[in-house]
Amino acid sequence: MEIKSTLPQFICRFRLALYILGNCKCIIYSIKVYLYGAFLIMSRKYMNGKWCVRCGKDVPTPYLKKNTKLFPEKGKVLDIGCGNGRNSRYMMGLGYKVDPIDMANDFGVKCVLGKDPLPNKKYDILLANYILMFLDGDVRFKVMGEMHSRAKKNSILMMEMYPAKDAYEYNFNNMVDYFLNKGWIKIRKSKDRCILEKTNE
Ligand SMILES: C[S@@+](CC[C@H](N)C(=O)[O-])C[C@H]1O[C@@H](n2cnc3c(N)ncnc32)[C@H](O)[C@@H]1O
């Protein structure tokens, strides 16, 4: 028996195809939402009373890599809020002695900034990459005061900021001015990053 495809049959099949396609899109969308959710959970950790961004990258920040040439050739480095230690490991690889500190126990020594004081040593280089915006205003300036006191004459300070979703508000120019008023000078500065040098003891 010959089966002829009539127009209603064709419309019916077309609708069925659209329905299946629609469902596939829905499934793909759900998978994407699920993966994004998993990524957010993995890249955040609940610590010290709030969710904190985790950096999963394994390479140093491009700003650090690009500007290492401005650092003293040898010396002690304090990596403040070292995260997974990507910058600490990079600096260790270049021969520096590094003290990595963070409130998470992924890498380095546990230190909750604002509660625990910075190590009582003097450093040649202080790294504060993507950390100070996670401290609220008063704590941030308290920690910046500690950073100033842990720096030797001619120490270099690198700060990088980013207005992350979980971050507190900040005014980067005020932060830089804080150090300039304490005798530091600008080596490099852009909107959210800078390299400063301490000119006094
Ligand atoms: C975005 S990660 C940056 C890590 C690293 N500096 C980098 O560039 O890869 C921010 C880090 O700050 C740490 N952190 C946030 N608040 C802190 C606090 N109050 N005391 C110590 N570490 C803190 C978090 O644990 C996290 O590892």
The ligand as a MOL file (V3000), in Angstrom:
LIG
                    3D

  0  0  0     0  0            999 V3000
M  V30 BEGIN CTAB
M  V30 COUNTS 27 29 0 0 0
M  V30 BEGIN ATOM
M  V30 1 C 41.3250 35.8010 44.3910 0
M  V30 2 S 42.3440 34.9050 45.5210 0 CHG=1
M  V30 3 C 43.9340 35.5610 45.0610 0
M  V30 4 C 45.0300 34.6100 45.3900 0
M  V30 5 C 46.4370 34.9980 44.8910 0
M  V30 6 N 46.9210 36.2410 45.4330 0
M  V30 7 C 46.4810 35.0180 43.3950 0
M  V30 8 O 46.7090 36.0670 42.7820 0
M  V30 9 O 46.2840 33.9400 42.8190 0 CHG=-1
M  V30 10 C 41.9970 35.7070 47.0770 0
M  V30 11 C 42.6040 35.0110 48.2810 0
M  V30 12 O 42.4510 35.8420 49.4070 0
M  V30 13 C 42.2730 35.0210 50.5270 0
M  V30 14 N 41.6390 35.8230 51.5770 0
M  V30 15 C 40.4840 36.5080 51.5180 0
M  V30 16 N 40.2400 37.1230 52.6860 0
M  V30 17 C 41.2820 36.8280 53.4980 0
M  V30 18 C 41.6170 37.1560 54.8460 0
M  V30 19 N 40.8340 37.9030 55.6020 0
M  V30 20 N 42.7710 36.6740 55.3580 0
M  V30 21 C 43.5930 35.9160 54.6100 0
M  V30 22 N 43.3320 35.5480 53.3500 0
M  V30 23 C 42.1830 36.0040 52.7930 0
M  V30 24 C 41.4020 33.8820 50.0160 0
M  V30 25 O 41.5340 32.7250 50.8110 0
M  V30 26 C 41.9450 33.6930 48.6150 0
M  V30 27 O 42.9110 32.6680 48.5720 0
M  V30 END ATOM
M  V30 BEGIN BOND
M  V30 1 1 1 2
M  V30 2 1 2 3
M  V30 3 1 2 10
M  V30 4 1 3 4
M  V30 5 1 4 5
M  V30 6 1 5 6
M  V30 7 1 5 7
M  V30 8 2 7 8
M  V30 9 1 7 9
M  V30 10 1 10 11
M  V30 11 1 11 12
M  V30 12 1 11 26
M  V30 13 1 12 13
M  V30 14 1 13 14
M  V30 15 1 13 24
M  V30 16 1 14 15
M  V30 17 1 14 23
M  V30 18 2 15 16
M  V30 19 1 16 17
M  V30 20 1 17 18
M  V30 21 2 17 23
M  V30 22 1 18 19
M  V30 23 2 18 20
M  V30 24 1 20 21
M  V30 25 2 21 22
M  V30 26 1 22 23
M  V30 27 1 24 25
M  V30 28 1 24 26
M  V30 29 1 26 27
M  V30 END BOND
M  V30 END CTAB
M  END
